[in-house]
Amino acid sequence: MTHDEQLKLQAWLDGELSESERQACEARWTHDPQAQALLAQLRHVQATLKQFDESQLRLPESREFYWSRIARALESQASSTAVPAGTGLSPWAWLAQWKRWLAPAALLASLAAVLTLTLPSPGQPDYPEMHLSLADSHATTYRDDAQRLTLVWFTYPAEP
Amino acid sequence: MQKNRDFSSAPDEALVQAARQGQLEAFEELVARHRDKVYARALSILHNEEDAVDLSQEAWIKAWQRLEQFQGDSSFATWITRIVINVCLDHLRRQKRWPSESIEALEEETGNRDWLLPPVTVNPTAGLERAELQARIWQALGQLSVPHRTVLILHEFEGMEYRKIAEIMGCSIGTVMSRLFYARRRLAALLQDLKTSEDSKP
């Protein structure tokens, strides 16, 4: 017998074949000693399992003790989901509701801080900058951020 | 949740109705009536007392949450049993005790390991006291892998068809057939060994 035939024989035993399949298989297996032996084995296993009494598998805990844990879980669920009608959320419940957003908010804030400190700001040029300031005093400022350097020139005497 | 009646003589359907209305004592009565059956199913699948107690309690908590979904198409006992089976299977998946995709596991699934072996004849009652037979069957079931044992239990003890087992276990009907076949052959071999060792006693 092939493995497929064995599975088909099992399906026949379990009443899982259609009527036409069932008749065809019966005709084929009736005189097949291998099929008959396998069928006998499967039937014996079925019969053995039928003798197993599951009612002997009893809870090792008393009714009260077993129920107490279930009851605690149900009471806990009831108290955590109950909202007094017309009063809206209590301050603690409101805080608890907002607490779940604290972790993601803190993460976003940290990420923003790191980016701000590490990336050059868009207004800050990455080349030395020279510009005039205090035009009235005729001072010229040279600033190099990379070198952390700032120079200021004053013309003397001041140009008119 | 209210507590105000004696429900000990009420039928399951009335208890479900009362529990839906928040009467915890009605639900407690349902637990008291069916707890052994629910525990037995968990234990037969898991073969671990502590896990079976924990998961059977988890099943009751889920049942309370889903009472509205109980339509009465089947009995309450059948409904809660399906819940505990699903809780156990979810637990096993989380524990990664479900079959791996190894060659060995696949061979076991398809029965390639032993399908050429000659059939083993088992006499279920010969020379065995009832309690002894119970113990030997239980021990043999414990030696099957979890998926093989589960298929066998769902088919033989719950009377489920292949299609329903495949649906619950999330596999194909072909896999169910292979697992069932392998489980039966393995059980036959295990029981034969036990019988032989018994016979060899003086």
Interface residues (C-beta under 8 A of the other chain):
Chain A: H3 Q6 L7 Q10 A11 D14 E16 Q34 A37 L38 A40 Q41 L42 H44 V45 Q46 A47 T48 L49 K50 Q51 F52 D53 E54 S55 Q56 L57 R58 L59 P60 E61 R63 Y66 W67 R69 I70 A71 A73 L74 E75 Q77 A78
Chain B: M1 L24 F27 E28 V31 A32 R35 D36 K37 Y39 A40 L43 S44 E49 V53 S56 Q57 W60 I61 W64 Q65 T110 G111 N112 W115 P118 P119 V120 T121 V122 N123 P124 T125 L133 Q134 I137 W138 L152 H155 E156 F157 E161 Y162 G174 M177 S178 L180 F181 R184 R185 L187 A188 L191
